[in-house]
Amino acid sequence: MRMKAGIVIDTHASDETQALGFFAGKVAPEGTLFCLQGELGAGKTVFVRGLARGRLGNGQLLVTSPTYVLQHVYRGGSGTVYHLDLYRLTGGPPDFEGAGLGECLQDPEALVCIEWPERVLEILPADRVEVEIEHQGSEGRRVHLHATGPCCGQLVDRVARAVGSRERLKAFMESGLQMPVV
């Protein structure tokens, strides 16, 4: 993916990666698309778990990888989160549309999270948040958040101001995930 200005946060455990996703889910405007990249096991689904829990206000929501089913849909009082995993999608945009996956992009009130978006990048909206997660040792991760347009740029800026360093992220976690004032 073509990366724009953004932030980089090092997390040292999966609960920190999840907390980062939680905050992003809480503050993301309706209709935000998150495109997640990283090696297998990098923590993409962990980030989405936090995002869905934050967005839907359910800290116990069971969020698992949709690798074999392509899509999970989570609904709650605060909206809908679509979680797509395109790892096994080999036919590109025609398979994406043929499986009905493109419909989630038409839901203006939902958050959409796509793992392995490079399979269909040419048909995705230009304004999105690109999340790249890299392994940093056994538990650590380096999480890059980049916006590719103005609306998502505001979201990434808000995340940067609130939890854009490991110290601020840890303070957010220690507060019981109480939203900081930004």
C-alpha positions as protocol buffer text, in pm:
chain_id: "A"
residue {
  index: 1
  type: MET
  ca { x: 0 y: 0 z: 0 }
}
residue {
  index: 2
  type: ARG
  ca { x: 108 y: 355 z: -59 }
}
residue {
  index: 3
  type: MET
  ca { x: 170 y: 505 z: 284 }
}
residue {
  index: 4
  type: LYS
  ca { x: 95 y: 866 z: 372 }
}
residue {
  index: 5
  type: ALA
  ca { x: 179 y: 1062 z: 684 }
}
residue {
  index: 6
  type: GLY
  ca { x: 68 y: 882 z: 995 }
}
residue {
  index: 7
  type: ILE
  ca { x: 183 y: 745 z: 1325 }
}
residue {
  index: 8
  type: VAL
  ca { x: 386 y: 449 z: 1443 }
}
residue {
  index: 9
  type: ILE
  ca { x: 324 y: 293 z: 1782 }
}
residue {
  index: 10
  type: ASP
  ca { x: 521 y: 6 z: 1935 }
}
residue {
  index: 11
  type: THR
  ca { x: 309 y: -228 z: 2143 }
}
residue {
  index: 12
  type: HIS
  ca { x: 464 y: -486 z: 2372 }
}
residue {
  index: 13
  type: ALA
  ca { x: 170 y: -725 z: 2419 }
}
residue {
  index: 14
  type: SER
  ca { x: -150 y: -818 z: 2239 }
}
residue {
  index: 15
  type: ASP
  ca { x: -362 y: -630 z: 2494 }
}
residue {
  index: 16
  type: GLU
  ca { x: -184 y: -308 z: 2394 }
}
residue {
  index: 17
  type: THR
  ca { x: -252 y: -374 z: 2024 }
}
residue {
  index: 18
  type: GLN
  ca { x: -614 y: -447 z: 2113 }
}
residue {
  index: 19
  type: ALA
  ca { x: -639 y: -124 z: 2319 }
}
residue {
  index: 20
  type: LEU
  ca { x: -513 y: 75 z: 2021 }
}
residue {
  index: 21
  type: GLY
  ca { x: -786 y: -81 z: 1808 }
}
residue {
  index: 22
  type: PHE
  ca { x: -1041 y: -12 z: 2084 }
}
residue {
  index: 23
  type: PHE
  ca { x: -961 y: 358 z: 2080 }
}
residue {
  index: 24
  type: ALA
  ca { x: -973 y: 374 z: 1700 }
}
residue {
  index: 25
  type: GLY
  ca { x: -1311 y: 201 z: 1704 }
}
residue {
  index: 26
  type: LYS
  ca { x: -1448 y: 448 z: 1958 }
}
residue {
  index: 27
  type: VAL
  ca { x: -1350 y: 759 z: 1763 }
}
residue {
  index: 28
  type: ALA
  ca { x: -1381 y: 645 z: 1400 }
}
residue {
  index: 29
  type: PRO
  ca { x: -1654 y: 822 z: 1206 }
}
residue {
  index: 30
  type: GLU
  ca { x: -1926 y: 611 z: 1048 }
}
residue {
  index: 31
  type: GLY
  ca { x: -1824 y: 473 z: 712 }
}
residue {
  index: 32
  type: THR
  ca { x: -1452 y: 441 z: 795 }
}
residue {
  index: 33
  type: LEU
  ca { x: -1258 y: 172 z: 611 }
}
residue {
  index: 34
  type: PHE
  ca { x: -956 y: 12 z: 783 }
}
residue {
  index: 35
  type: CYS
  ca { x: -719 y: -186 z: 557 }
}
residue {
  index: 36
  type: LEU
  ca { x: -492 y: -415 z: 759 }
}
residue {
  index: 37
  type: GLN
  ca { x: -166 y: -568 z: 642 }
}
residue {
  index: 38
  type: GLY
  ca { x: 90 y: -783 z: 814 }
}
residue {
  index: 39
  type: GLU
  ca { x: 228 y: -1133 z: 814 }
}
residue {
  index: 40
  type: LEU
  ca { x: 17 y: -1423 z: 934 }
}
residue {
  index: 41
  type: GLY
  ca { x: -6 y: -1394 z: 1312 }
}
residue {
  index: 42
  type: ALA
  ca { x: 100 y: -1029 z: 1318 }
}
residue {
  index: 43
  type: GLY
  ca { x: -206 y: -918 z: 1513 }
}
residue {
  index: 44
  type: LYS
  ca { x: -451 y: -793 z: 1252 }
}
residue {
  index: 45
  type: THR
  ca { x: -745 y: -974 z: 1411 }
}
residue {
  index: 46
  type: VAL
  ca { x: -632 y: -860 z: 1757 }
}
residue {
  index: 47
  type: PHE
  ca { x: -651 y: -499 z: 1637 }
}
residue {
  index: 48
  type: VAL
  ca { x: -997 y: -562 z: 1485 }
}
residue {
  index: 49
  type: ARG
  ca { x: -1111 y: -729 z: 1809 }
}
residue {
  index: 50
  type: GLY
  ca { x: -1028 y: -410 z: 1997 }
}
residue {
  index: 51
  type: LEU
  ca { x: -1185 y: -195 z: 1727 }
}
residue {
  index: 52
  type: ALA
  ca { x: -1513 y: -390 z: 1728 }
}
residue {
  index: 53
  type: ARG
  ca { x: -1529 y: -396 z: 2108 }
}
residue {
  index: 54
  type: GLY
  ca { x: -1467 y: -22 z: 2124 }
}
residue {
  index: 55
  type: ARG
  ca { x: -1717 y: 61 z: 1853 }
}
residue {
  index: 56
  type: LEU
  ca { x: -1995 y: -164 z: 1976 }
}
residue {
  index: 57
  type: GLY
  ca { x: -1939 y: -102 z: 2347 }
}
residue {
  index: 58
  type: ASN
  ca { x: -1902 y: -470 z: 2429 }
}
residue {
  index: 59
  type: GLY
  ca { x: -1572 y: -551 z: 2599 }
}
residue {
  index: 60
  type: GLN
  ca { x: -1648 y: -924 z: 2588 }
}
residue {
  index: 61
  type: LEU
  ca { x: -1742 y: -946 z: 2219 }
}
residue {
  index: 62
  type: LEU
  ca { x: -1599 y: -1262 z: 2064 }
}
residue {
  index: 63
  type: VAL
  ca { x: -1407 y: -1157 z: 1753 }
}
residue {
  index: 64
  type: THR
  ca { x: -1229 y: -1425 z: 1553 }
}
residue {
  index: 65
  type: SER
  ca { x: -1054 y: -1437 z: 1219 }
}
residue {
  index: 66
  type: PRO
  ca { x: -1288 y: -1483 z: 924 }
}
residue {
  index: 67
  type: THR
  ca { x: -1015 y: -1653 z: 718 }
}
residue {
  index: 68
  type: TYR
  ca { x: -1227 y: -1952 z: 620 }
}
residue {
  index: 69
  type: VAL
  ca { x: -1563 y: -1773 z: 588 }
}
residue {
  index: 70
  type: LEU
  ca { x: -1427 y: -1446 z: 442 }
}
residue {
  index: 71
  type: GLN
  ca { x: -1650 y: -1221 z: 655 }
}
residue {
  index: 72
  type: HIS
  ca { x: -1787 y: -1179 z: 1007 }
}
residue {
  index: 73
  type: VAL
  ca { x: -2045 y: -913 z: 1087 }
}
residue {
  index: 74
  type: TYR
  ca { x: -2072 y: -773 z: 1439 }
}
residue {
  index: 75
  type: ARG
  ca { x: -2370 y: -562 z: 1542 }
}
residue {
  index: 76
  type: GLY
  ca { x: -2446 y: -369 z: 1857 }
}
residue {
  index: 77
  type: GLY
  ca { x: -2610 y: -58 z: 1991 }
}
residue {
  index: 78
  type: SER
  ca { x: -2342 y: 162 z: 1836 }
}
residue {
  index: 79
  type: GLY
  ca { x: -2357 y: 23 z: 1485 }
}
residue {
  index: 80
  type: THR
  ca { x: -2206 y: -247 z: 1270 }
}
residue {
  index: 81
  type: VAL
  ca { x: -1850 y: -367 z: 1213 }
}
residue {
  index: 82
  type: TYR
  ca { x: -1769 y: -578 z: 908 }
}
residue {
  index: 83
  type: HIS
  ca { x: -1450 y: -786 z: 936 }
}
residue {
  index: 84
  type: LEU
  ca { x: -1323 y: -934 z: 610 }
}
residue {
  index: 85
  type: ASP
  ca { x: -1021 y: -1156 z: 556 }
}
residue {
  index: 86
  type: LEU
  ca { x: -927 y: -1184 z: 190 }
}
residue {
  index: 87
  type: TYR
  ca { x: -626 y: -1414 z: 238 }
}
residue {
  index: 88
  type: ARG
  ca { x: -801 y: -1698 z: 54 }
}
residue {
  index: 89
  type: LEU
  ca { x: -966 y: -1477 z: -209 }
}
residue {
  index: 90
  type: THR
  ca { x: -773 y: -1555 z: -525 }
}
residue {
  index: 91
  type: GLY
  ca { x: -993 y: -1404 z: -796 }
}
residue {
  index: 92
  type: GLY
  ca { x: -951 y: -1038 z: -703 }
}
residue {
  index: 93
  type: PRO
  ca { x: -1234 y: -787 z: -748 }
}
residue {
  index: 94
  type: PRO
  ca { x: -1463 y: -1023 z: -946 }
}
residue {
  index: 95
  type: ASP
  ca { x: -1458 y: -1279 z: -662 }
}
residue {
  index: 96
  type: PHE
  ca { x: -1496 y: -1002 z: -403 }
}
residue {
  index: 97
  type: GLU
  ca { x: -1807 y: -867 z: -573 }
}
residue {
  index: 98
  type: GLY
  ca { x: -1936 y: -1214 z: -664 }
}
residue {
  index: 99
  type: ALA
  ca { x: -1927 y: -1319 z: -299 }
}
residue {
  index: 100
  type: GLY
  ca { x: -2130 y: -1011 z: -206 }
}
residue {
  index: 101
  type: LEU
  ca { x: -1845 y: -866 z: -2 }
}
residue {
  index: 102
  type: GLY
  ca { x: -1861 y: -528 z: -174 }
}
residue {
  index: 103
  type: GLU
  ca { x: -2200 y: -462 z: -16 }
}
residue {
  index: 104
  type: CYS
  ca { x: -2040 y: -379 z: 318 }
}
residue {
  index: 105
  type: LEU
  ca { x: -1861 y: -86 z: 153 }
}
residue {
  index: 106
  type: GLN
  ca { x: -2202 y: 63 z: 71 }
}
residue {
  index: 107
  type: ASP
  ca { x: -2310 y: 76 z: 438 }
}
residue {
  index: 108
  type: PRO
  ca { x: -2251 y: 442 z: 533 }
}
residue {
  index: 109
  type: GLU
  ca { x: -2296 y: 378 z: 906 }
}
residue {
  index: 110
  type: ALA
  ca { x: -2061 y: 82 z: 946 }
}
residue {
  index: 111
  type: LEU
  ca { x: -1692 y: 42 z: 1010 }
}
residue {
  index: 112
  type: VAL
  ca { x: -1527 y: -197 z: 765 }
}
residue {
  index: 113
  type: CYS
  ca { x: -1202 y: -380 z: 841 }
}
residue {
  index: 114
  type: ILE
  ca { x: -1031 y: -568 z: 558 }
}
residue {
  index: 115
  type: GLU
  ca { x: -733 y: -796 z: 612 }
}
residue {
  index: 116
  type: TRP
  ca { x: -522 y: -861 z: 300 }
}
residue {
  index: 117
  type: PRO
  ca { x: -677 y: -566 z: 111 }
}
residue {
  index: 118
  type: GLU
  ca { x: -416 y: -576 z: -164 }
}
residue {
  index: 119
  type: ARG
  ca { x: -630 y: -844 z: -330 }
}
residue {
  index: 120
  type: VAL
  ca { x: -891 y: -577 z: -417 }
}
residue {
  index: 121
  type: LEU
  ca { x: -713 y: -247 z: -361 }
}
residue {
  index: 122
  type: GLU
  ca { x: -816 y: -101 z: -696 }
}
residue {
  index: 123
  type: ILE
  ca { x: -1187 y: -105 z: -603 }
}
residue {
  index: 124
  type: LEU
  ca { x: -1156 y: 25 z: -246 }
}
residue {
  index: 125
  type: PRO
  ca { x: -1242 y: 384 z: -151 }
}
residue {
  index: 126
  type: ALA
  ca { x: -949 y: 624 z: -171 }
}
residue {
  index: 127
  type: ASP
  ca { x: -1008 y: 768 z: 179 }
}
residue {
  index: 128
  type: ARG
  ca { x: -917 y: 495 z: 428 }
}
residue {
  index: 129
  type: VAL
  ca { x: -696 y: 410 z: 722 }
}
residue {
  index: 130
  type: GLU
  ca { x: -412 y: 175 z: 636 }
}
residue {
  index: 131
  type: VAL
  ca { x: -289 y: -30 z: 929 }
}
residue {
  index: 132
  type: GLU
  ca { x: 36 y: -220 z: 893 }
}
residue {
  index: 133
  type: ILE
  ca { x: 143 y: -446 z: 1179 }
}
residue {
  index: 134
  type: GLU
  ca { x: 497 y: -584 z: 1204 }
}
residue {
  index: 135
  type: HIS
  ca { x: 643 y: -839 z: 1444 }
}
residue {
  index: 136
  type: GLN
  ca { x: 890 y: -692 z: 1695 }
}
residue {
  index: 137
  type: GLY
  ca { x: 1015 y: -996 z: 1882 }
}
residue {
  index: 138
  type: SER
  ca { x: 780 y: -1261 z: 2020 }
}
residue {
  index: 139
  type: GLU
  ca { x: 513 y: -1034 z: 2173 }
}
residue {
  index: 140
  type: GLY
  ca { x: 596 y: -687 z: 2044 }
}
residue {
  index: 141
  type: ARG
  ca { x: 440 y: -525 z: 1742 }
}
residue {
  index: 142
  type: ARG
  ca { x: 503 y: -207 z: 1547 }
}
residue {
  index: 143
  type: VAL
  ca { x: 170 y: -63 z: 1435 }
}
residue {
  index: 144
  type: HIS
  ca { x: 165 y: 192 z: 1153 }
}
residue {
  index: 145
  type: LEU
  ca { x: -156 y: 393 z: 1107 }
}
residue {
  index: 146
  type: HIS
  ca { x: -171 y: 599 z: 788 }
}
residue {
  index: 147
  type: ALA
  ca { x: -456 y: 791 z: 630 }
}
residue {
  index: 148
  type: THR
  ca { x: -499 y: 813 z: 256 }
}
residue {
  index: 149
  type: GLY
  ca { x: -754 y: 1095 z: 258 }
}
residue {
  index: 150
  type: PRO
  ca { x: -877 y: 1394 z: 458 }
}
residue {
  index: 151
  type: CYS
  ca { x: -1154 y: 1230 z: 665 }
}
residue {
  index: 152
  type: CYS
  ca { x: -933 y: 944 z: 774 }
}
residue {
  index: 153
  type: GLY
  ca { x: -649 y: 1192 z: 824 }
}
residue {
  index: 154
  type: GLN
  ca { x: -852 y: 1358 z: 1098 }
}
residue {
  index: 155
  type: LEU
  ca { x: -906 y: 1019 z: 1261 }
}
residue {
  index: 156
  type: VAL
  ca { x: -536 y: 930 z: 1255 }
}
residue {
  index: 157
  type: ASP
  ca { x: -453 y: 1275 z: 1397 }
}
residue {
  index: 158
  type: ARG
  ca { x: -699 y: 1218 z: 1682 }
}
residue {
  index: 159
  type: VAL
  ca { x: -551 y: 876 z: 1758 }
}
residue {
  index: 160
  type: ALA
  ca { x: -201 y: 1028 z: 1752 }
}
residue {
  index: 161
  type: ARG
  ca { x: -296 y: 1303 z: 1999 }
}
residue {
  index: 162
  type: ALA
  ca { x: -470 y: 1066 z: 2240 }
}
residue {
  index: 163
  type: VAL
  ca { x: -277 y: 739 z: 2237 }
}
residue {
  index: 164
  type: GLY
  ca { x: 1 y: 801 z: 1984 }
}
residue {
  index: 165
  type: SER
  ca { x: 281 y: 685 z: 2209 }
}
residue {
  index: 166
  type: ARG
  ca { x: 323 y: 371 z: 2413 }
}
residue {
  index: 167
  type: GLU
  ca { x: 313 y: 578 z: 2733 }
}
residue {
  index: 168
  type: ARG
  ca { x: -23 y: 737 z: 2642 }
}
residue {
  index: 169
  type: LEU
  ca { x: -155 y: 400 z: 2526 }
}
residue {
  index: 170
  type: LYS
  ca { x: -59 y: 242 z: 2860 }
}
residue {
  index: 171
  type: ALA
  ca { x: -225 y: 531 z: 3048 }
}
residue {
  index: 172
  type: PHE
  ca { x: -541 y: 470 z: 2843 }
}
residue {
  index: 173
  type: MET
  ca { x: -531 y: 101 z: 2940 }
}
residue {
  index: 174
  type: GLU
  ca { x: -465 y: 180 z: 3306 }
}
residue {
  index: 175
  type: SER
  ca { x: -767 y: 412 z: 3309 }
}
residue {
  index: 176
  type: GLY
  ca { x: -989 y: 115 z: 3232 }
}
residue {
  index: 177
  type: LEU
  ca { x: -1016 y: 229 z: 2869 }
}
residue {
  index: 178
  type: GLN
  ca { x: -1176 y: 558 z: 2968 }
}
residue {
  index: 179
  type: MET
  ca { x: -1169 y: 792 z: 2672 }
}
residue {
  index: 180
  type: PRO
  ca { x: -907 y: 1068 z: 2707 }
}
residue {
  index: 181
  type: VAL
  ca { x: -1002 y: 1424 z: 2624 }
}
residue {
  index: 182
  type: VAL
  ca { x: -850 y: 1524 z: 2288 }
}
